[in-house]
C-alpha cells in the first residue's frame, strides 16, 4: 500500500520538476502450468506506449512523455472488473477517500499488521496504512488546479491463479499525469497483487513489498505465494 502511495506521490512531484517521446515494447513469455487444483497463466503481453507531444521540461531516465494502454482483456469480465476497480481504488487514494480505499484493500492486511502490532486497534492500523494520504491529497489538489488528470493504468498481467471461486492475479501498474497537451509516465511498473473471492466480481489489492508474503500466507499456500511474489523488472522504456 505504501509503495502505491509513493508511486503516485513521486510521479506527481517529478512531473512538476522534469517533464522525448518514446514508443518501445517489452514482451513477457508465455507458459501454462498446473498447480494442484489451480491454473496459473503467465500471459504473453506487450506494453505499448502512445507517444505524445514533448513537454516543456527536460526528461529524465526514469520518465518518458507518453500515455500507456490498459491490458486488453478481450471481454473477460473478471479481468475487466479488476482494472476498473483498481482505477477506482487509485482515485480514492488521490481523493483521500479512506473508507472507499478500505473496500479495495486486502482484508488480511489488517489481520497481518494486527499480529505485528497487537497494541493497535483496527482503526489505528488503518490510519497508519494510509498515513501518506494527506500528501497525496495535497499534490492532487495541485494537479487539479493545473487541470491535469491523474491516470491509473494496468498494462500487464503477469500471473493468474484460479481455484474454485478464488482468483489471484499479479499485475503491473503505473500512474501518470495527463495534461491533455502531453503526458509524463514513469518507466518503472509497480507490481501489485489482486484477489477476488467471488469469481472476479469484487477485487482487493496490495502492492508487492516486504509485507506481501506475510499477508498472503494467511490465506495461500507457499507455492501460490511463490508464483505471485516472484520478482519482475519489466520497464516500459
Backbone torsions as a table, in degrees:
resi	resn	phi	psi	omega
1	UNK	NA	-49.4	179.8
2	UNK	-58.7	-37.5	178.1
3	UNK	-63.5	-37.9	176.0
4	UNK	-59.6	-45.9	179.8
5	UNK	-63.5	-42.2	179.1
6	UNK	-62.4	-39.4	179.5
7	UNK	-61.2	-48.2	-179.3
8	UNK	-64.9	-47.9	-177.6
9	UNK	-62.8	-44.1	-179.7
10	UNK	-64.2	-40.7	179.4
11	UNK	-63.7	-41.5	-180.0
12	UNK	-66.4	-44.8	-179.7
13	UNK	-63.5	-46.3	-178.4
14	UNK	-65.7	-30.4	177.8
15	UNK	-62.0	-34.2	-179.9
16	UNK	-74.0	-16.9	-174.4
17	UNK	-110.5	-40.3	-174.6
18	UNK	-137.6	85.1	-179.1
19	UNK	-87.7	NA	NA
20	UNK	NA	49.6	175.1
21	UNK	-53.3	149.9	-179.5
22	UNK	-145.0	144.5	179.9
23	UNK	-145.9	65.2	-176.6
24	UNK	-100.9	166.0	178.6
25	UNK	-129.8	150.5	173.7
26	UNK	-132.8	136.6	-178.5
27	UNK	-107.8	144.3	169.9
28	UNK	-99.5	145.6	178.0
29	UNK	-72.7	164.8	-176.9
30	UNK	-119.4	131.8	174.7
31	UNK	-152.6	154.5	177.5
32	UNK	-133.8	120.0	-178.7
33	UNK	-131.7	165.1	179.0
34	UNK	-108.8	139.3	176.8
35	UNK	-135.8	100.7	-175.5
36	UNK	52.3	-123.2	179.7
37	UNK	-92.9	9.5	-175.9
38	UNK	-102.4	153.8	174.4
39	UNK	-117.6	125.6	-177.9
40	UNK	-115.5	123.5	-179.1
41	UNK	-119.2	127.3	168.9
42	UNK	-100.5	116.8	-170.1
43	UNK	-77.8	145.3	168.4
44	UNK	-83.2	111.3	-167.8
45	UNK	-138.5	146.1	177.2
46	UNK	-123.6	132.3	173.5
47	UNK	-87.3	125.2	-179.6
48	UNK	-118.4	117.3	174.4
49	UNK	-88.9	142.0	175.8
50	UNK	-106.5	104.4	-176.1
51	UNK	-60.5	145.2	177.0
52	UNK	-126.3	173.9	178.6
53	UNK	-63.1	148.6	179.8
54	UNK	-67.0	138.7	179.6
55	UNK	-84.1	-173.9	-171.9
56	UNK	-86.2	-3.2	-175.5
57	UNK	-122.4	156.0	175.7
58	UNK	-61.2	145.5	179.9
59	UNK	-90.6	156.0	176.6
60	UNK	-108.3	175.6	178.5
61	UNK	-67.8	-21.3	-174.8
62	UNK	-94.7	-4.8	-177.0
63	UNK	-136.6	148.2	173.8
64	UNK	-133.2	158.1	173.2
65	UNK	-83.7	108.2	-178.1
66	UNK	-173.3	160.6	165.2
67	UNK	-110.9	154.6	-176.7
68	UNK	-125.5	141.3	-177.9
69	UNK	-82.0	146.3	168.8
70	UNK	-71.8	157.0	174.4
71	UNK	-58.2	137.9	174.0
72	UNK	-83.1	108.8	-176.5
73	UNK	-84.8	-3.4	174.3
74	UNK	53.2	43.3	176.1
75	UNK	81.7	4.5	178.0
76	UNK	-74.4	109.0	-170.5
77	UNK	-65.0	-39.6	-178.3
78	UNK	-65.5	-38.4	178.8
79	UNK	-71.2	-38.3	176.2
80	UNK	-62.9	-39.7	176.9
81	UNK	-61.2	-42.0	179.5
82	UNK	-57.4	-52.0	-176.8
83	UNK	-62.4	-44.2	-179.2
84	UNK	-63.4	-43.1	-178.0
85	UNK	-72.7	-31.5	175.5
86	UNK	-64.8	-40.7	177.0
87	UNK	-62.0	-39.9	177.1
88	UNK	-63.6	-40.4	178.6
89	UNK	-60.4	-48.7	179.9
90	UNK	-64.5	-40.2	177.2
91	UNK	-60.0	-40.9	178.2
92	UNK	-63.0	-37.5	176.5
93	UNK	-61.4	-46.2	-177.6
94	UNK	-68.4	-24.5	179.4
95	UNK	-92.8	1.2	-176.1
96	UNK	57.8	32.8	178.3
97	UNK	-89.5	80.8	-171.7
98	UNK	-66.3	-35.6	179.4
99	UNK	-62.1	-39.6	176.0
100	UNK	-68.6	-38.6	178.4
101	UNK	-58.8	-38.8	-179.1
102	UNK	-58.5	-37.0	-177.1
103	UNK	-66.0	-22.6	-176.6
104	UNK	-109.1	13.2	-180.0
105	UNK	-107.5	139.2	177.2
106	UNK	-47.6	121.3	177.9
107	UNK	-65.9	-29.5	177.8
108	UNK	-65.6	-18.1	178.6
109	UNK	-62.8	-39.1	178.5
110	UNK	-67.4	-44.6	178.8
111	UNK	-60.9	-40.6	179.3
112	UNK	-63.2	-48.4	-178.4
113	UNK	-71.9	-25.3	174.7
114	UNK	-65.8	-35.9	176.9
115	UNK	-67.9	-35.3	-179.0
116	UNK	-76.6	-33.8	-176.7
117	UNK	-129.4	73.2	-173.2
118	UNK	-64.0	-18.6	-178.1
119	UNK	-83.7	-7.4	-179.1
120	UNK	-92.0	144.3	172.6
121	UNK	-78.3	168.1	178.3
122	UNK	-61.6	-40.1	178.1
123	UNK	-63.1	-38.7	178.9
124	UNK	-67.2	-36.3	176.6
125	UNK	-64.0	-45.5	177.5
126	UNK	-60.6	-39.6	179.7
127	UNK	-61.2	-42.5	177.8
128	UNK	-69.4	-37.1	-178.1
129	UNK	-61.0	-37.3	-178.8
130	UNK	-110.2	33.1	-174.1
131	UNK	-62.5	-27.5	-177.4
132	UNK	-89.9	5.0	-176.1
133	UNK	-62.1	-31.9	179.2
134	UNK	-64.2	-38.0	177.0
135	UNK	-63.5	-44.5	179.8
136	UNK	-60.9	-45.1	-179.6
137	UNK	-61.9	-39.1	-179.9
138	UNK	-63.2	-48.2	-178.6
139	UNK	-71.2	-32.0	176.4
140	UNK	-62.3	-35.4	176.3
141	UNK	-64.0	-37.7	176.0
142	UNK	-61.5	-46.0	179.2
143	UNK	-60.8	-42.5	-179.7
144	UNK	-63.4	-40.2	179.5
145	UNK	-65.3	-27.0	177.8
146	UNK	-89.6	-0.1	-176.8
147	UNK	63.9	35.1	176.0
148	UNK	-94.8	149.9	174.1
149	UNK	-102.3	140.3	172.1
150	UNK	-99.3	115.0	-170.9
151	UNK	-115.1	121.7	173.5
152	UNK	-91.8	138.1	-178.7
153	UNK	-133.6	144.3	176.8
154	UNK	-123.5	84.5	-175.5
155	UNK	-83.1	-18.2	-170.2
156	UNK	-134.2	133.1	162.7
157	UNK	-108.1	127.9	178.6
158	UNK	-89.8	-56.5	-176.0
159	UNK	-139.5	145.1	176.6
160	UNK	-130.2	125.4	-179.5
161	UNK	-118.6	125.7	178.7
162	UNK	-121.7	138.0	176.8
163	UNK	-152.2	106.6	-174.5
164	UNK	56.6	-123.0	-179.0
165	UNK	-89.0	-7.9	-179.5
166	UNK	-84.9	134.7	175.3
167	UNK	-130.9	133.1	173.1
168	UNK	-121.4	134.7	176.9
169	UNK	-133.7	127.3	170.5
170	UNK	-94.9	128.9	-174.9
171	UNK	-140.9	160.7	175.8
172	UNK	-100.8	138.7	-179.0
173	UNK	-135.7	161.4	172.7
174	UNK	-153.0	160.2	176.2
175	UNK	-125.4	129.4	179.6
176	UNK	-130.7	164.2	-179.1
177	UNK	-103.5	126.8	-179.6
178	UNK	-115.7	113.9	179.5
179	UNK	-92.1	4.1	-175.9
180	UNK	77.9	-41.9	174.3
181	UNK	-75.8	-34.2	177.3
182	UNK	-160.2	167.1	178.7
183	UNK	-135.3	149.4	178.1
184	UNK	-123.7	138.2	-174.6
185	UNK	-138.9	144.4	175.0
186	UNK	-70.6	143.3	179.0
187	UNK	-80.5	-8.1	-178.2
188	UNK	-102.1	131.0	175.8
189	UNK	-92.0	140.4	175.4
190	UNK	-88.5	130.0	178.1
191	UNK	-88.5	128.6	-179.0
192	UNK	-126.2	163.4	177.8
193	UNK	-127.3	132.2	178.8
194	UNK	-116.9	147.2	176.9
195	UNK	-134.6	137.1	170.4
196	UNK	-125.9	132.5	178.3
197	UNK	-101.8	4.9	-178.8
198	UNK	-133.1	42.2	173.2
199	UNK	72.5	23.1	174.5
200	UNK	98.1	6.3	179.1
201	UNK	-76.4	-43.2	-179.3
202	UNK	-128.0	143.2	-174.1
203	UNK	-127.7	151.5	171.5
204	UNK	-130.7	155.0	-167.8
205	UNK	-134.8	147.7	163.9
206	UNK	-138.5	155.2	174.4
207	UNK	-93.1	141.8	-179.9
208	UNK	-66.4	116.7	177.7
209	UNK	-153.3	-166.1	-174.3
210	UNK	-67.2	-18.6	-179.7
211	UNK	-91.9	-11.8	-169.7
212	UNK	-60.0	-44.8	-178.1
213	UNK	-63.0	-39.6	179.0
214	UNK	-65.4	-39.0	178.2
215	UNK	-66.8	-46.5	-178.9
216	UNK	-66.1	-30.6	-176.7
217	UNK	-63.5	-18.4	179.1
218	UNK	-71.9	-19.0	-177.7
219	UNK	-132.1	-15.9	-171.6
220	UNK	-118.1	154.6	173.8
221	UNK	-83.9	170.8	-172.0
222	UNK	-64.3	-33.7	-178.8
223	UNK	-67.1	-42.1	178.2
224	UNK	-66.0	-41.4	178.1
225	UNK	-59.8	-42.4	-179.7
226	UNK	-61.3	-41.7	178.8
227	UNK	-64.0	-47.2	-173.1
228	UNK	-72.0	-29.7	-172.4
229	UNK	-104.5	8.3	178.9
230	UNK	-62.9	147.6	-174.3
231	UNK	-66.8	145.7	174.1
232	UNK	-137.4	125.7	-179.0
233	UNK	-111.9	26.9	-177.6
234	UNK	-62.8	131.2	174.7
235	UNK	-119.3	147.5	-179.1
236	UNK	-92.6	4.8	-179.4
237	UNK	-102.0	NA	NA
